[in-house]
Amino acid sequence: MKLIKYFTFIFLIIIISYHATFAQEKEKSTNEVIEKKFEDLDHRLDQLAKAIDDIQWYNKVGDVANIEKVFIVGPPPAKIPNPTAMGANNPVKFWAYIFIPAKIDCSKKYPLIVLPHGGVHADFTTYHTHIVREMIVQGYIVVAPEYRGSTGYGKSFYEKIDYGGLEVDDNNAARAWMIENYDIVDKDRVGIVGWSHGGLIGLMDIFQHPNDYKAAFTGVPVSDLILRMGSHGEEYEKEFSAKYHIGKTVTQDVNEYRKRSPVTHVEKLKTPLLIHTNTNDDDVYVLEVEHLIEALKAAGKKFDYEIFKDAPGGHSFDRIDTKLAKEIRLKIYKFIGEYLNPPSPFKSLKELEKAGYK
């Protein structure tokens, strides 16, 4: 009788444990479903925001520029889940914005600026309005690639991110597409301008394709991913170690992170380069950019740089609408203008303000 009671007790314990485990698994499953739905909603909202912002371009820049948005291709995805599937190795399709001065002589050639956006996951938005206007009025043609991993194009495209990798090829593919498709683009007067992550892309692009660019400006450029992984916290690290991205942390594969860091490739510099950084930048710390600057010096490279002391605006100090930011952009345009020779370079701050702000 005692044995029966004992086994009955054990059986009840097993049943209770099973139900508790089942309830936990069910709760876990429910939470995962909810998280997925919110994630999907985020991507849909990004797509909606992108569609709205695209309309805004015509309102903000349409008076000085002809605007196009084209669908072009870069290399196949970095990670292909099923390499034998139909179309698995097809090139990645992505969008690129094109801005051409409204008052243009189609019998002439014009300089081109490639303008990659910043952000680990972000997109090219009307945040860049005044910068695009400033470039257009000087006579530059501008192409802004929405390289793989950009937001506003759904989850699948978002998860094709390849930071410091194939996104650089997308950027250069936009340059090549412009030269191939627009006779008005002067292939010998192509420059690249980028800030933050866009600065990293600019650096990697000129290191990998030194003959394709006549000049480059990189503002507060991400320069050393190993350093960043040690200073930007666990959530930032997860962006890179995600299964669809690098898939490993920096401690698990330090060489992969080195490969994606501009500071590792400084010996390849041949393009005239200007670098800006700011001591109160709370995103790309000045120490990271100083590391790049010192590495370039150690490699015996000739380049220009300026370290700004606590300039208002932090990470965005030379992109915002302060007088100082405009004065700094005037310096940037003067630098790249020496190599790209735009038809109507700015001669004063007043000209820049008139161009950038209606």
C-alpha positions as a LaTeX table, in Angstrom:
\begin{tabular}{lrrr}
\hline
Residue & $x$ (\AA) & $y$ (\AA) & $z$ (\AA) \\
\hline
Met1 & 0.00 & 0.00 & 0.00 \\
Lys2 & 2.84 & 2.37 & 0.89 \\
Leu3 & 4.52 & 1.54 & $-2.45$ \\
Ile4 & 1.32 & 2.42 & $-4.35$ \\
Lys5 & 1.03 & 5.73 & $-2.48$ \\
Tyr6 & 4.70 & 6.44 & $-3.22$ \\
Phe7 & 4.34 & 5.82 & $-6.96$ \\
Thr8 & 1.07 & 7.78 & $-7.01$ \\
Phe9 & 2.87 & 10.70 & $-5.38$ \\
Ile10 & 5.72 & 10.45 & $-7.90$ \\
Phe11 & 3.20 & 10.29 & $-10.75$ \\
Leu12 & 1.43 & 13.41 & $-9.49$ \\
Ile13 & 4.76 & 15.24 & $-9.24$ \\
Ile14 & 5.53 & 14.29 & $-12.85$ \\
Ile15 & 2.10 & 15.44 & $-14.05$ \\
Ile16 & 2.40 & 18.76 & $-12.20$ \\
Ser17 & 5.93 & 19.29 & $-13.53$ \\
Tyr18 & 4.76 & 18.47 & $-17.05$ \\
His19 & 1.93 & 20.98 & $-16.87$ \\
Ala20 & 4.23 & 23.62 & $-15.40$ \\
Thr21 & 6.79 & 23.03 & $-18.15$ \\
Phe22 & 4.07 & 23.06 & $-20.80$ \\
Ala23 & 2.71 & 26.33 & $-19.43$ \\
Gln24 & 6.21 & 27.85 & $-19.45$ \\
Glu25 & 6.83 & 26.67 & $-23.00$ \\
Lys26 & 3.44 & 27.97 & $-24.08$ \\
Glu27 & 4.18 & 31.34 & $-22.44$ \\
Lys28 & 7.62 & 31.39 & $-24.07$ \\
Ser29 & 6.08 & 30.53 & $-27.43$ \\
Thr30 & 3.44 & 33.24 & $-27.00$ \\
Asn31 & 6.11 & 35.80 & $-26.13$ \\
Glu32 & 8.15 & 34.84 & $-29.19$ \\
Val33 & 5.09 & 35.22 & $-31.41$ \\
Ile34 & 4.35 & 38.65 & $-29.91$ \\
Glu35 & 7.98 & 39.75 & $-30.33$ \\
Lys36 & 7.97 & 38.61 & $-33.95$ \\
Lys37 & 4.75 & 40.50 & $-34.64$ \\
Phe38 & 6.23 & 43.68 & $-33.16$ \\
Glu39 & 9.41 & 43.16 & $-35.18$ \\
Asp40 & 7.35 & 42.74 & $-38.36$ \\
Leu41 & 5.35 & 45.84 & $-37.44$ \\
Asp42 & 8.58 & 47.83 & $-37.01$ \\
His43 & 9.64 & 46.93 & $-40.53$ \\
Arg44 & 6.22 & 47.86 & $-41.95$ \\
Leu45 & 6.35 & 51.22 & $-40.16$ \\
Asp46 & 9.85 & 51.79 & $-41.57$ \\
Gln47 & 8.50 & 51.11 & $-45.06$ \\
Leu48 & 5.66 & 53.57 & $-44.48$ \\
Ala49 & 8.07 & 56.22 & $-43.18$ \\
Lys50 & 10.28 & 55.66 & $-46.22$ \\
Ala51 & 7.35 & 56.13 & $-48.64$ \\
Ile52 & 6.35 & 59.39 & $-46.92$ \\
Asp53 & 9.91 & 60.70 & $-46.84$ \\
Asp54 & 10.39 & 59.91 & $-50.53$ \\
Ile55 & 7.54 & 62.28 & $-51.36$ \\
Gln56 & 9.15 & 64.95 & $-49.21$ \\
Trp57 & 12.27 & 64.93 & $-51.39$ \\
Tyr58 & 10.31 & 66.52 & $-54.23$ \\
Asn59 & 9.03 & 69.25 & $-51.90$ \\
Lys60 & 12.42 & 69.99 & $-50.40$ \\
Val61 & 14.80 & 69.63 & $-53.36$ \\
Gly62 & 12.59 & 69.58 & $-56.45$ \\
Asp63 & 13.13 & 73.27 & $-57.17$ \\
Val64 & 16.88 & 72.77 & $-57.78$ \\
Ala65 & 17.18 & 69.12 & $-58.79$ \\
Asn66 & 15.76 & 66.42 & $-60.99$ \\
Ile67 & 15.19 & 63.43 & $-58.72$ \\
Glu68 & 15.19 & 59.74 & $-59.62$ \\
Lys69 & 15.16 & 56.56 & $-57.58$ \\
Val70 & 16.60 & 53.56 & $-59.39$ \\
Phe71 & 16.74 & 49.83 & $-58.64$ \\
Ile72 & 20.23 & 48.44 & $-59.24$ \\
Val73 & 22.35 & 45.48 & $-58.12$ \\
Gly74 & 25.37 & 44.60 & $-56.00$ \\
Pro75 & 27.05 & 41.25 & $-55.29$ \\
Pro76 & 25.08 & 38.20 & $-54.06$ \\
Pro77 & 24.25 & 38.07 & $-50.31$ \\
Ala78 & 27.11 & 37.50 & $-47.87$ \\
Lys79 & 25.17 & 34.64 & $-46.27$ \\
Ile80 & 23.10 & 32.31 & $-48.41$ \\
Pro81 & 21.02 & 29.87 & $-46.28$ \\
Asn82 & 20.51 & 27.44 & $-49.17$ \\
Pro83 & 23.20 & 27.99 & $-51.85$ \\
Thr84 & 21.60 & 25.40 & $-54.17$ \\
Ala85 & 18.15 & 27.04 & $-54.17$ \\
Met86 & 16.86 & 28.64 & $-57.36$ \\
Gly87 & 18.28 & 32.17 & $-57.60$ \\
Ala88 & 20.28 & 31.82 & $-54.37$ \\
Asn89 & 23.37 & 33.43 & $-55.88$ \\
Asn90 & 21.52 & 36.24 & $-57.66$ \\
Pro91 & 22.87 & 39.77 & $-57.11$ \\
Val92 & 21.31 & 41.78 & $-54.28$ \\
Lys93 & 18.91 & 44.40 & $-55.62$ \\
Phe94 & 18.87 & 47.79 & $-53.91$ \\
Trp95 & 17.60 & 51.33 & $-54.48$ \\
Ala96 & 19.66 & 54.45 & $-55.04$ \\
Tyr97 & 18.62 & 58.11 & $-55.07$ \\
Ile98 & 19.86 & 60.30 & $-57.91$ \\
Phe99 & 19.91 & 64.10 & $-57.81$ \\
Ile100 & 20.83 & 66.01 & $-60.97$ \\
Pro101 & 20.98 & 69.82 & $-61.10$ \\
Ala102 & 17.83 & 71.19 & $-62.72$ \\
Lys103 & 19.83 & 73.73 & $-64.72$ \\
Ile104 & 22.20 & 71.46 & $-66.57$ \\
Asp105 & 23.82 & 71.53 & $-70.00$ \\
Cys106 & 23.57 & 67.98 & $-71.35$ \\
Ser107 & 26.47 & 68.61 & $-73.72$ \\
Lys108 & 28.85 & 68.95 & $-70.75$ \\
Lys109 & 30.30 & 66.63 & $-68.11$ \\
Tyr110 & 29.66 & 67.13 & $-64.39$ \\
Pro111 & 31.36 & 65.84 & $-61.23$ \\
Leu112 & 29.67 & 63.10 & $-59.22$ \\
Ile113 & 29.47 & 62.73 & $-55.44$ \\
Val114 & 28.62 & 59.34 & $-53.92$ \\
Leu115 & 26.84 & 59.96 & $-50.61$ \\
Pro116 & 26.38 & 56.84 & $-48.43$ \\
His117 & 24.15 & 57.31 & $-45.38$ \\
Gly118 & 25.15 & 56.51 & $-41.80$ \\
Gly119 & 23.69 & 54.27 & $-39.11$ \\
Val120 & 24.19 & 50.54 & $-38.46$ \\
His121 & 20.62 & 50.10 & $-39.69$ \\
Ala122 & 19.30 & 53.35 & $-41.20$ \\
Asp123 & 18.47 & 54.92 & $-44.56$ \\
Phe124 & 18.94 & 57.99 & $-46.71$ \\
Thr125 & 16.35 & 60.55 & $-45.65$ \\
Thr126 & 15.49 & 64.23 & $-46.02$ \\
Tyr127 & 17.77 & 64.79 & $-43.02$ \\
His128 & 20.30 & 65.34 & $-45.83$ \\
Thr129 & 18.18 & 68.02 & $-47.57$ \\
His130 & 20.45 & 71.02 & $-47.01$ \\
Ile131 & 23.57 & 68.98 & $-47.87$ \\
Val132 & 22.07 & 67.73 & $-51.14$ \\
Arg133 & 20.92 & 71.25 & $-52.03$ \\
Glu134 & 24.38 & 72.64 & $-51.30$ \\
Met135 & 25.97 & 70.05 & $-53.56$ \\
Ile136 & 23.44 & 70.46 & $-56.37$ \\
Val137 & 23.76 & 74.26 & $-56.55$ \\
Gln138 & 27.52 & 73.91 & $-56.95$ \\
Gly139 & 26.92 & 71.69 & $-59.97$ \\
Tyr140 & 27.49 & 68.25 & $-58.50$ \\
Ile141 & 25.43 & 65.22 & $-59.47$ \\
Val142 & 24.68 & 63.15 & $-56.36$ \\
Val143 & 23.96 & 59.42 & $-55.96$ \\
Ala144 & 22.93 & 58.08 & $-52.54$ \\
Pro145 & 22.81 & 54.27 & $-52.39$ \\
Glu146 & 20.46 & 52.45 & $-50.04$ \\
Tyr147 & 23.00 & 49.66 & $-49.60$ \\
Arg148 & 22.09 & 46.23 & $-48.15$ \\
Gly149 & 20.86 & 46.42 & $-44.56$ \\
Ser150 & 19.16 & 49.79 & $-45.00$ \\
Thr151 & 15.80 & 50.28 & $-43.30$ \\
Gly152 & 12.54 & 50.95 & $-45.08$ \\
Tyr153 & 12.66 & 47.94 & $-47.42$ \\
Gly154 & 11.45 & 45.09 & $-45.25$ \\
Lys155 & 12.96 & 42.45 & $-42.98$ \\
Ser156 & 14.66 & 40.41 & $-45.72$ \\
Phe157 & 16.67 & 43.38 & $-47.00$ \\
Tyr158 & 17.40 & 44.52 & $-43.43$ \\
Glu159 & 18.94 & 41.14 & $-42.66$ \\
Lys160 & 21.23 & 41.27 & $-45.69$ \\
Ile161 & 23.39 & 43.72 & $-43.74$ \\
Asp162 & 27.13 & 43.26 & $-44.24$ \\
Tyr163 & 28.77 & 46.07 & $-42.27$ \\
Gly164 & 32.16 & 46.94 & $-43.70$ \\
Gly165 & 31.76 & 44.14 & $-46.21$ \\
Leu166 & 29.58 & 43.84 & $-49.31$ \\
Glu167 & 27.78 & 47.10 & $-48.52$ \\
Val168 & 30.99 & 48.76 & $-49.74$ \\
Asp169 & 30.58 & 46.95 & $-53.06$ \\
Asp170 & 26.99 & 48.22 & $-53.26$ \\
Asn171 & 28.28 & 51.73 & $-52.78$ \\
Asn172 & 30.84 & 51.38 & $-55.54$ \\
Ala173 & 28.23 & 49.72 & $-57.76$ \\
Ala174 & 26.15 & 52.91 & $-57.51$ \\
Arg175 & 29.15 & 54.92 & $-58.73$ \\
Ala176 & 29.69 & 52.50 & $-61.63$ \\
Trp177 & 25.99 & 52.56 & $-62.55$ \\
Met178 & 25.98 & 56.36 & $-62.76$ \\
Ile179 & 28.99 & 56.41 & $-65.08$ \\
Glu180 & 27.51 & 53.71 & $-67.28$ \\
Asn181 & 24.05 & 55.25 & $-67.55$ \\
Tyr182 & 24.62 & 59.02 & $-67.55$ \\
Asp183 & 26.78 & 60.60 & $-70.24$ \\
Ile184 & 26.80 & 63.83 & $-68.25$ \\
Val185 & 28.80 & 62.18 & $-65.43$ \\
Asp186 & 32.55 & 62.77 & $-65.65$ \\
Lys187 & 34.15 & 59.46 & $-64.65$ \\
Asp188 & 37.37 & 61.32 & $-63.86$ \\
Arg189 & 35.69 & 63.64 & $-61.33$ \\
Val190 & 34.05 & 61.33 & $-58.80$ \\
Gly191 & 34.21 & 61.99 & $-55.08$ \\
Ile192 & 32.77 & 60.34 & $-51.99$ \\
Val193 & 31.36 & 62.05 & $-48.89$ \\
Gly194 & 30.16 & 60.18 & $-45.83$ \\
Trp195 & 29.61 & 60.62 & $-42.10$ \\
Ser196 & 29.75 & 58.02 & $-39.32$ \\
His197 & 28.96 & 54.60 & $-40.82$ \\
Gly198 & 28.85 & 56.37 & $-44.18$ \\
Gly199 & 32.37 & 57.53 & $-43.35$ \\
Leu200 & 33.46 & 53.93 & $-42.82$ \\
Ile201 & 31.99 & 53.00 & $-46.19$ \\
Gly202 & 33.78 & 55.96 & $-47.78$ \\
Leu203 & 37.11 & 54.90 & $-46.31$ \\
Met204 & 36.72 & 51.25 & $-47.23$ \\
Asp205 & 35.63 & 52.20 & $-50.75$ \\
Ile206 & 38.67 & 54.38 & $-51.46$ \\
Phe207 & 40.96 & 51.75 & $-49.92$ \\
Gln208 & 39.47 & 49.00 & $-52.11$ \\
His209 & 39.02 & 51.12 & $-55.26$ \\
Pro210 & 41.73 & 53.80 & $-55.13$ \\
Asn211 & 41.49 & 54.62 & $-58.83$ \\
Asp212 & 37.74 & 55.25 & $-58.76$ \\
Tyr213 & 37.68 & 58.39 & $-56.62$ \\
Lys214 & 39.46 & 61.72 & $-56.98$ \\
Ala215 & 38.71 & 62.91 & $-53.45$ \\
Ala216 & 37.04 & 61.79 & $-50.24$ \\
Phe217 & 35.67 & 63.40 & $-47.10$ \\
Thr218 & 34.83 & 61.26 & $-44.07$ \\
Gly219 & 33.23 & 62.93 & $-41.05$ \\
Val220 & 33.37 & 61.25 & $-37.62$ \\
Pro221 & 34.03 & 57.94 & $-39.43$ \\
Val222 & 33.62 & 54.58 & $-37.74$ \\
Ser223 & 37.22 & 53.41 & $-37.90$ \\
Asp224 & 37.82 & 50.47 & $-35.58$ \\
Leu225 & 35.12 & 47.88 & $-34.91$ \\
Ile226 & 37.19 & 46.09 & $-32.28$ \\
Leu227 & 37.49 & 49.27 & $-30.25$ \\
Arg228 & 33.76 & 49.97 & $-30.69$ \\
Met229 & 32.72 & 46.51 & $-29.51$ \\
Gly230 & 34.57 & 47.20 & $-26.28$ \\
Ser231 & 32.94 & 50.58 & $-25.67$ \\
His232 & 29.39 & 50.47 & $-27.01$ \\
Gly233 & 27.74 & 47.77 & $-24.93$ \\
Glu234 & 26.04 & 44.41 & $-25.36$ \\
Glu235 & 23.08 & 45.60 & $-27.44$ \\
Tyr236 & 25.40 & 47.19 & $-29.99$ \\
Glu237 & 27.47 & 44.02 & $-30.15$ \\
Lys238 & 24.33 & 41.97 & $-30.84$ \\
Glu239 & 23.81 & 43.95 & $-34.07$ \\
Phe240 & 27.00 & 42.39 & $-35.39$ \\
Ser241 & 26.92 & 38.93 & $-33.83$ \\
Ala242 & 23.36 & 38.25 & $-35.06$ \\
Lys243 & 23.08 & 34.98 & $-37.02$ \\
Tyr244 & 22.12 & 36.81 & $-40.22$ \\
His245 & 25.11 & 39.17 & $-39.89$ \\
Ile246 & 28.68 & 38.29 & $-38.81$ \\
Gly247 & 27.33 & 35.58 & $-36.55$ \\
Lys248 & 30.21 & 35.79 & $-34.06$ \\
Thr249 & 31.34 & 38.23 & $-31.39$ \\
Val250 & 34.65 & 40.05 & $-31.65$ \\
Thr251 & 36.23 & 37.69 & $-29.10$ \\
Gln252 & 35.11 & 34.69 & $-31.17$ \\
Asp253 & 36.53 & 36.03 & $-34.45$ \\
Val254 & 38.70 & 39.10 & $-33.98$ \\
Asn255 & 40.15 & 38.86 & $-37.51$ \\
Glu256 & 36.71 & 39.23 & $-39.07$ \\
Tyr257 & 36.21 & 42.51 & $-37.23$ \\
Arg258 & 39.70 & 43.66 & $-38.18$ \\
Lys259 & 38.92 & 42.96 & $-41.83$ \\
Arg260 & 35.89 & 45.26 & $-41.64$ \\
Ser261 & 37.74 & 48.12 & $-39.91$ \\
Pro262 & 39.28 & 50.97 & $-41.96$ \\
Val263 & 42.17 & 51.31 & $-39.51$ \\
Thr264 & 43.42 & 47.90 & $-40.69$ \\
His265 & 43.70 & 49.05 & $-44.33$ \\
Val266 & 45.40 & 52.45 & $-44.06$ \\
Glu267 & 48.39 & 51.38 & $-46.16$ \\
Lys268 & 46.07 & 51.28 & $-49.19$ \\
Leu269 & 45.29 & 55.01 & $-49.15$ \\
Lys270 & 45.99 & 56.81 & $-52.43$ \\
Thr271 & 42.98 & 59.13 & $-52.68$ \\
Pro272 & 43.13 & 62.73 & $-51.36$ \\
Leu273 & 41.33 & 62.49 & $-48.02$ \\
Leu274 & 39.93 & 64.89 & $-45.41$ \\
Ile275 & 38.86 & 63.58 & $-41.99$ \\
His276 & 36.87 & 65.45 & $-39.33$ \\
Thr277 & 36.19 & 64.43 & $-35.75$ \\
Asn278 & 34.86 & 66.12 & $-32.61$ \\
Thr279 & 36.07 & 65.71 & $-29.01$ \\
Asn280 & 32.52 & 65.59 & $-27.57$ \\
Asp281 & 31.17 & 63.02 & $-30.06$ \\
Asp282 & 29.15 & 60.52 & $-27.99$ \\
Asp283 & 28.85 & 57.96 & $-30.79$ \\
Val284 & 32.12 & 57.72 & $-32.72$ \\
Tyr285 & 34.46 & 58.67 & $-29.91$ \\
Val286 & 37.36 & 60.95 & $-30.82$ \\
Leu287 & 39.75 & 58.23 & $-29.60$ \\
Glu288 & 38.55 & 55.92 & $-32.38$ \\
Val289 & 39.17 & 58.51 & $-35.11$ \\
Glu290 & 42.48 & 59.52 & $-33.56$ \\
His291 & 43.50 & 55.86 & $-33.81$ \\
Leu292 & 42.80 & 56.04 & $-37.56$ \\
Ile293 & 44.71 & 59.31 & $-37.90$ \\
Glu294 & 47.74 & 57.92 & $-36.09$ \\
Ala295 & 47.65 & 54.73 & $-38.18$ \\
Leu296 & 47.62 & 56.79 & $-41.40$ \\
Lys297 & 50.56 & 58.85 & $-40.16$ \\
Ala298 & 52.46 & 55.70 & $-39.19$ \\
Ala299 & 51.87 & 54.35 & $-42.70$ \\
Gly300 & 53.41 & 57.53 & $-44.11$ \\
Lys301 & 50.21 & 58.63 & $-45.82$ \\
Lys302 & 49.47 & 62.19 & $-46.88$ \\
Phe303 & 45.99 & 63.35 & $-45.88$ \\
Asp304 & 44.18 & 66.25 & $-44.19$ \\
Tyr305 & 42.32 & 66.18 & $-40.90$ \\
Glu306 & 40.86 & 68.44 & $-38.24$ \\
Ile307 & 39.92 & 67.61 & $-34.66$ \\
Phe308 & 37.24 & 70.01 & $-33.42$ \\
Lys309 & 37.14 & 70.86 & $-29.72$ \\
Asp310 & 33.69 & 70.34 & $-28.14$ \\
Ala311 & 31.82 & 71.65 & $-31.19$ \\
Pro312 & 28.08 & 72.00 & $-30.49$ \\
Gly313 & 26.11 & 69.11 & $-31.94$ \\
Gly314 & 28.39 & 66.26 & $-30.89$ \\
His315 & 28.21 & 63.50 & $-33.50$ \\
Ser316 & 26.30 & 65.75 & $-35.94$ \\
Phe317 & 28.37 & 68.89 & $-35.35$ \\
Asp318 & 29.07 & 69.67 & $-39.04$ \\
Arg319 & 25.75 & 68.48 & $-40.48$ \\
Ile320 & 23.31 & 70.59 & $-38.47$ \\
Asp321 & 22.14 & 74.16 & $-39.12$ \\
Thr322 & 24.41 & 76.16 & $-36.83$ \\
Lys323 & 26.68 & 78.83 & $-38.25$ \\
Leu324 & 29.72 & 76.77 & $-37.22$ \\
Ala325 & 28.38 & 73.70 & $-39.05$ \\
Lys326 & 27.89 & 75.74 & $-42.22$ \\
Glu327 & 31.39 & 77.19 & $-41.95$ \\
Ile328 & 32.81 & 73.69 & $-41.59$ \\
Arg329 & 30.86 & 72.43 & $-44.60$ \\
Leu330 & 32.29 & 75.32 & $-46.56$ \\
Lys331 & 35.74 & 73.92 & $-45.71$ \\
Ile332 & 34.64 & 70.45 & $-46.84$ \\
Tyr333 & 33.38 & 71.75 & $-50.20$ \\
Lys334 & 36.57 & 73.72 & $-50.70$ \\
Phe335 & 38.64 & 70.58 & $-50.14$ \\
Ile336 & 36.75 & 68.28 & $-52.51$ \\
Gly337 & 36.24 & 71.13 & $-54.99$ \\
Glu338 & 39.99 & 71.36 & $-55.53$ \\
Tyr339 & 39.90 & 67.85 & $-57.03$ \\
Leu340 & 36.39 & 67.67 & $-58.53$ \\
Asn341 & 36.23 & 71.19 & $-60.00$ \\
Pro342 & 32.47 & 71.86 & $-59.82$ \\
Pro343 & 31.13 & 74.52 & $-62.21$ \\
Ser344 & 29.82 & 76.83 & $-59.45$ \\
Pro345 & 31.82 & 76.42 & $-56.22$ \\
Phe346 & 30.82 & 78.47 & $-53.20$ \\
Lys347 & 32.81 & 81.63 & $-52.66$ \\
Ser348 & 31.21 & 82.61 & $-49.36$ \\
Leu349 & 29.08 & 81.43 & $-46.46$ \\
Lys350 & 26.22 & 83.55 & $-47.78$ \\
Glu351 & 26.21 & 81.56 & $-51.03$ \\
Leu352 & 26.10 & 78.28 & $-49.09$ \\
Glu353 & 23.17 & 79.50 & $-46.97$ \\
Lys354 & 21.27 & 80.71 & $-50.03$ \\
Ala355 & 21.74 & 77.32 & $-51.71$ \\
Gly356 & 20.94 & 75.09 & $-48.76$ \\
Tyr357 & 17.94 & 76.89 & $-47.32$ \\
Lys358 & 14.98 & 78.13 & $-49.32$ \\
\hline
\end{tabular}
